Amino acid sequence: MQILNVEEAVSIATEISKAISGILTENVDVFIAPSFNALYSVGKAIKGTKLKLCGQNMYFRDKGAFTGEISPDSLIDAGCEYVLLGHSERRRIFGESDAVINQKVKKALEKGLKPVLCIGETAKEKENNQTETVIQTQIEKSLADIPREQLNQIVIAYEPVWAINNKFLNPDSEIKTATPDEAEKIHVFIRKLLINKYGEDIGRNIPIQYGGSMKASNCEGLLNIAEINGGLIGGASLSADKLKPIIEAAVKLGK
């Protein structure tokens, strides 16, 4: 709910598309996730470009009397290839459980959408040394009963809640981006967890993004970490000028 005007959303998407058109390589994908009301218009504006479209959320039913929810078919109709699921704000503000997120992941895969599964611990959980337990639980429950052959369609996004600049998520704690050492430790843990659970061939190849106040000033240090395969960008995605340096760093580092 940062960009409230469809015309502005289209303008930002168009600027981003132009900014990255000459720098993207085949192994780097960039998606943007505008609000639902702007998805269709933004999808039309970026059709045929290198920029891909992502929904911010969806329900796990195709259609029906589910007022206020978004059908996966509506996302597909708008041109989406990706959908964010289990975002920290959905989990922490709106109370979505791992079981609900699991149903959403299954439905997205059924429909051919690529789920970006968001995971991460709060400041309190970090202080209580619960980070690894929280992350393991979120991954195992959110991906429960997912067929092995579908796991290559999933992206994991680690977003430490304590590093996200949102007063509703962090009313009583200082906002600070994870240091490269902190980020590396958790990304290595996630990678080992995926390999142990799904085997080297699958676990090694599931992309893991870092999402927690990544910006031009810190992106290279974070993206230089072997197990960080990309970024889930918040505030820095709201303009081409802020996003382009991050994309350039990703391309430079082969992410």
CORVENSUL-V637194 format. One record per backbone hydrogen bond with DSSP energy under -1.0 kcal/mol. CO is the residue of the C=O (numbers start at 1). NH is the residue of the N-H. Records with the same first field share a line. If there is no record, write none. Layout:
CO = NH / NH
//
This chain:
5 = 9
6 = 10
7 = 11
8 = 12
9 = 13
10 = 14
11 = 15
12 = 16
13 = 17
14 = 18
15 = 19
16 = 20
20 = 23 / 24
25 = 28
30 = 52
32 = 54
35 = 38
38 = 42
39 = 43
40 = 44
41 = 45
42 = 46
46 = 49
52 = 32
53 = 81 / 82
55 = 84
64 = 66
66 = 69
70 = 59
71 = 75
72 = 76
73 = 77
74 = 78
75 = 80
76 = 79
81 = 114
82 = 55
83 = 116
85 = 118
87 = 91
88 = 92
89 = 93 / 94
90 = 96
97 = 101
98 = 102
99 = 103
100 = 104
101 = 105
102 = 106
103 = 107
104 = 108
105 = 109
106 = 110
107 = 111
108 = 113
114 = 83
115 = 155
116 = 85
117 = 157
119 = 159
121 = 161
122 = 126
123 = 127
124 = 128
125 = 130
126 = 129
130 = 134
131 = 135
132 = 136
133 = 137
134 = 138
135 = 139
136 = 140
137 = 141
138 = 142
139 = 143
143 = 146
147 = 150
148 = 151
150 = 153
151 = 154
155 = 117
156 = 209
157 = 119
158 = 211
160 = 163
161 = 164
162 = 176
164 = 166
166 = 169 / 170
179 = 183
180 = 184
181 = 185
182 = 186
183 = 187
184 = 188
185 = 189
186 = 190
187 = 191
188 = 192
189 = 193
190 = 194
191 = 195
192 = 196
193 = 197
194 = 198
195 = 199
199 = 203
200 = 204
202 = 205
207 = 156
208 = 229
209 = 158
210 = 232
215 = 218 / 219
218 = 222
219 = 223
220 = 224
222 = 225
225 = 228
230 = 210
234 = 237
235 = 238
239 = 243
240 = 244
243 = 247
244 = 248
245 = 249
246 = 250
247 = 251
248 = 252
249 = 253
250 = 255
251 = 254
//
